[in-house]
Amino acid sequence: MPDSEFRQLSANEQELGYAVYLSAFEWLKAQGIRQWLVPLPQSVYAARQARGENYGLFVNDQLAVIVSLNSGTPSEWANVLTESETWWVHTLAIRSEYRGQGLGALTLQHSVSHLRDQGLPEVYLDCLAGFLPTYYASQGFTQLAAKDYTYPSGNTSFPIVLMKKDLRDA
């Protein structure tokens, strides 16, 4: 495993983080994997950055993976989750030259450890149904719910899955 560091992105790394995301978005689109139907607006990523929610896994001082860790229940799951404050893993994206090296799993492990160290009892994520729920289950997440979701853009309905990891056992 190469030398790596997981940390919050600095203000001057925001554009690089967003570029990693866009690269992953384009790769998924080219592969026909419909994980993200439209790119996350740069303004959303910038707002996450302003709130200190963007993190990265750096390998040999190069940004290899980005992830956002934020609180607040997305509207699509408000009828399932009644907690007033929930924490989420969002927008995990790997730079193309680092794919296949287990760095997504490593970033997820660092994310979980970071949130656990903050005293949080659990963390959530949602993903497209298919192979991702199996992957996240292998990382200790359990499926809570599934439903068809129509994105605000009006795109057709897609099956999405809500998953949770208990951080008290992590």
TAHUJO-V83637 format. One record per run of one state. SS is the DSSP state (alpha for helix, beta for strand, coil for the rest). FROM is the first residue (numbers start at 1). TO is the last residue. If there is no record, write none. Layout:
BEGIN
ss	from	to
SS	FROM	TO
SS	FROM	TO
END
This chain:
BEGIN
ss	from	to
coil	1	3
beta	4	8
coil	9	10
alpha	11	31
coil	32	41
alpha	42	50
coil	51	53
beta	54	59
coil	60	61
beta	62	71
coil	72	74
alpha	75	77
coil	78	86
beta	87	94
coil	95	95
alpha	96	98
coil	99	102
alpha	103	117
coil	118	121
beta	122	128
coil	129	130
alpha	131	138
coil	139	141
beta	142	149
coil	150	157
beta	158	166
coil	167	170
END
